[in-house]
């Protein structure tokens, strides 16, 4: 199954939002470092 760039970016955004919700503002920098 092939996944398009849009689907990948959507998954990343949802995952980042979920992690931010769990870790609160203290985890924002960590999330950004992991994504990029």
N, C-alpha and C positions, 0 to 999 in steps of 0.2 A: 504493500500500500504506500503510495507516494503522498507526502504531506507538503503542501504549498507553503511559501514564505509567510503568507497571511495567517495561516493556521498556526505556524510555529510562533510567530510574534504574539498571537492571541494567547497561546498556552503560556508563554513567558510572562506576559502581562498579568494573567490570572494567577500564576504561581507567585509572582512578586507581590501582588496585592494580598494574597493569602498569607504570605510570610510576614508582610508588614503588619497585617491585622494581628498576627500571633505575637510578634516581637515588639510591637509598638514603635514609636519614633526612634528609639535607640538602635533599631536594626536597619534603618534606612540606608546608612552608608555601607553596611555589610552586604545588603541586598544588591546595591548598585555595583559593588566590587565583584560580586559573583556573576552578575548578568553581563558586565562588560569586561 
